[in-house]
């Protein structure tokens, strides 16, 4: 928002709540003089001479001073515009001036085709209203704000450069108007919904940039959940051309958007991601460079982890920026002990290593209760989470659902496809085909612990036996003794 609009907003704010400081005669007198300014010379004179002081002769930092502060950087053209606005409000009244400005916009809209979306230029962004705003809400899910004009509610939507780019890419017919007069009206728009809409547009812009089907980015967003009285930190964003999810280190996933269905409860997250715009765009537009640099960082981090000597059976954990991290068999053991989520981190060599990201609370728990000795070291590299390229690991399926499977083995069929076979509760199952990438991953793993868990995860994935068991469990009646 420019200083001109801040100046105007303060004037309108005072006009709407004049009774709140009517008892302060000095401020009220100064504001009355401002209301009767008729031209740029009168406004400049008011700015240069009008100072509110208290009974001791000290300058007061109050509403009048705030109004004057925003006028310091205005040029003559902007000052003349403000002076004209003040005169309009003084002569016609605020409601009438607002109504006249809206009617002017409506007349301009009529000059354009009904089949197009008309965007009115407003500084560095645009806005649209009425049926155009409603159409965008229906088609894109972008939140509309409300504008009240003479007891009439009008849909309103601000559009940023990202939103305009999204509409252009999707071949929406757009007309623009650059000469609209909007000195008053934008100050009466519900800013909360407007901010969310702008964030939605930027996130849709991110989705349009996706060159890969799956993109994982570190985001590190924290907030306080007042309902459950806990602090929650989202470490990663999973973005595809169709959806955006945010994930905690424990694997908790919250959907921000799926298609054109938006989770309004994630408005603050959307705003945070919009503020990380340059970081996200850089990662999405240069995926090869981004992934190469993250894998290079992974090589360094894993090399450091393996450099620490430890005895057989000990679990090594490295302290990072504001979290702890562990890899390989140690990560799997920690997940088995705590139920924490396993992530997959890929190195330059193409190896996918199991990884856990831990809070200090989990590390304290492990040090106190683990039957295995816990070795905690200070990491030299000291990564922050945005430097980590991590994806959800299939190994979590084996941890949670693989205990009932035994005698699991992987084999290659005559047609070149890979399959897996196992027994479930003592009964032999029919073989199931698996994706070749998992067979390649299995053959590249040197750890027997990780190999066994991967096989359990593959057999547990979309298992009809588990689906049936979960269905039966849901139907059971629990007895309360």
Secondary structure as GFF3:
##gff-version 3
##sequence-region A 1 481
A	DSSP	alpha_helix	3	16	.	.	.	ID=ss1
A	DSSP	three_ten_helix	18	21	.	.	.	ID=ss2
A	DSSP	alpha_helix	25	35	.	.	.	ID=ss3
A	DSSP	alpha_helix	40	49	.	.	.	ID=ss4
A	DSSP	alpha_helix	63	71	.	.	.	ID=ss5
A	DSSP	alpha_helix	76	92	.	.	.	ID=ss6
A	DSSP	alpha_helix	94	110	.	.	.	ID=ss7
A	DSSP	beta_strand	117	122	.	.	.	ID=ss8
A	DSSP	beta_strand	125	129	.	.	.	ID=ss9
A	DSSP	alpha_helix	131	140	.	.	.	ID=ss10
A	DSSP	beta_strand	145	149	.	.	.	ID=ss11
A	DSSP	beta_strand	152	159	.	.	.	ID=ss12
A	DSSP	alpha_helix	161	169	.	.	.	ID=ss13
A	DSSP	beta_strand	174	177	.	.	.	ID=ss14
A	DSSP	three_ten_helix	185	188	.	.	.	ID=ss15
A	DSSP	alpha_helix	191	209	.	.	.	ID=ss16
A	DSSP	beta_strand	215	225	.	.	.	ID=ss17
A	DSSP	beta_strand	230	239	.	.	.	ID=ss18
A	DSSP	beta_strand	243	248	.	.	.	ID=ss19
A	DSSP	beta_strand	253	258	.	.	.	ID=ss20
A	DSSP	beta_strand	261	262	.	.	.	ID=ss21
A	DSSP	three_ten_helix	264	266	.	.	.	ID=ss22
A	DSSP	alpha_helix	267	275	.	.	.	ID=ss23
A	DSSP	alpha_helix	277	285	.	.	.	ID=ss24
A	DSSP	alpha_helix	287	307	.	.	.	ID=ss25
A	DSSP	beta_strand	315	319	.	.	.	ID=ss26
A	DSSP	beta_strand	324	327	.	.	.	ID=ss27
A	DSSP	alpha_helix	328	338	.	.	.	ID=ss28
A	DSSP	beta_strand	343	346	.	.	.	ID=ss29
A	DSSP	beta_strand	352	358	.	.	.	ID=ss30
A	DSSP	alpha_helix	360	369	.	.	.	ID=ss31
A	DSSP	beta_strand	374	378	.	.	.	ID=ss32
A	DSSP	three_ten_helix	385	387	.	.	.	ID=ss33
A	DSSP	beta_strand	390	392	.	.	.	ID=ss34
A	DSSP	alpha_helix	395	401	.	.	.	ID=ss35
A	DSSP	beta_strand	405	412	.	.	.	ID=ss36
A	DSSP	beta_strand	418	424	.	.	.	ID=ss37
A	DSSP	beta_strand	427	428	.	.	.	ID=ss38
A	DSSP	beta_strand	432	434	.	.	.	ID=ss39
A	DSSP	alpha_helix	436	444	.	.	.	ID=ss40
A	DSSP	alpha_helix	448	460	.	.	.	ID=ss41
A	DSSP	alpha_helix	464	475	.	.	.	ID=ss42
###
